[in-house]
Amino acid sequence: MFSTRDRFREIRAAAPSGAARKKHPGKAVLAGGFAGGLEILCTFPTEYVKTQLQLDSKAVTPRYTGIGDCIKKTFQSHGFFGFYRGLSSLLYGSIPKASVRFMGYETLRNKMVDKDGKLTQTRTVLCGLGAGVMEAIVIVCPMETVKVKFIHDQNQPNPKYRGFFHGVKEIVKQEGIRGTYQGLTATILKQGSNQAIRFFVFNNLKSSFQGGDNSKEIGIARTFLCGGVAGAASVFGNTPLDVVKTRMQGLDRHLYRNTLHCAQEVLKHDGIKGFYKGTVPRLGRVVFDVAFVFTIYEQTMKLLDYVWKTE
């Protein structure tokens, strides 16, 4: 009869997370979904503030003077739970988004590894890019469009959406399915570059800690560190795309002819700094977000390797 400690030692021994071992896509779906669901519950308030600031930047008379002012006014008007308005739309999407992302990455990785189970740097980027494109088309674009419109609507004098499903119904009724796919090009560019950067940085940092031994465990703290650095790198690498995507998905999307025109308008009215609106709150969210998701994903995969034998 094994003790709890013995059982978890067996989990670690039976399921190494080294790059040389292929990971089952089915496990990636479960582990990714679990990590994605927990992550969004912890980080949504900063996502809310970021979106508010980006939408407010193009208002004739901006409501907020900065991050602190946005937080203060939101709390005064709606209380603590005001920071969770629009949560449902993102929560419904975060679980399948992470599932699709990790399933896509592991599927591509399993096909691209060499006979020793290793990826070249270029193939690591391509696997991350492919995973990002998959999640953008299947999940992110429609869910983000609904989220942005819902948050924007809730700040109007007379909100017209009573909830997530009512909002989706009204959007589809008025604009068709296409109404939930606004800003698709910007979303693909954002998610593709996001995941290419994140998986590339994470895997390289992890490999450096392993010191050439792909089966070596690096521990929870180092996994969290690798994820956090990967998240920070992706923020500085593609915040301009995030700004354009948010504007293309807002209620004022009709002001822009396409993604390129939106970018030109941002540059025209706000200059280069306009492409970095909301960087600070996004950085705070994404660093924790990516670190948290990669850590939970890796640990959940170990557990699944123990309870679900696939090799």
Summary of the structure (lengths in Angstrom):
residues: 311
radius of gyration: 20.4
end to end distance: 24.5
largest distance: 69.8
contacts: 1038
relative contact order: 0.16
helix: 78%
strand: 0%
